[in-house]
C-alpha cells in the first residue's frame, strides 16, 4: 500500500505508475490524480505545446521512427493495435467491409481527396460505424483526414 501525495488516499501499488527515480520505483501520485494533473497542464499550456511540437517536428518524427524500429517499439505498437481492436470492434468491422468492397469492385476508391480535391492516395473516413452505414465513407487524403478528426475532437 502507498499513499498518494495529491489525494492523500492509501492505495494499492498497482494504482501508481512506474518511476525509476523513486526508491520504490513508483510515482508519488496515483494514476487517477496524475491523469487529472496532466489534463490540467495540457489545457493551460496548449499554445506552448503546439509551438514546441512545431519547432521540434523533425527531431520528434526521427525519434519516433527510431523507437518503432526497436524491439520495445514493436511490442508497444502491437499492444496498442490489439487494444484498439478489442476496444473498438465495430471500427474494425467497418474497415474490413470497405476493404472487401473495394477489393471485390463493389465500391470504387477514387484517386483524389474529397476534402482538398487534389490527386492523392486516400483513406476512407466513416461518419458512422453502424452496420447499415458500413460502406458510407468519405475519401480523404491523410492530411485532410487528420484535420477532420482534430475538428471532431473539438466539438
Beta strands, then each sheet from edge to edge (+ up, - down):
strand 1: 2-3
strand 2: 10-11
strand 3: 16-18
strand 4: 26-30
strand 5: 123-126
strand 6: 137-140
sheet 1: 1+ 2-
sheet 2: 3+ 4-
sheet 3: 5+ 6-
end
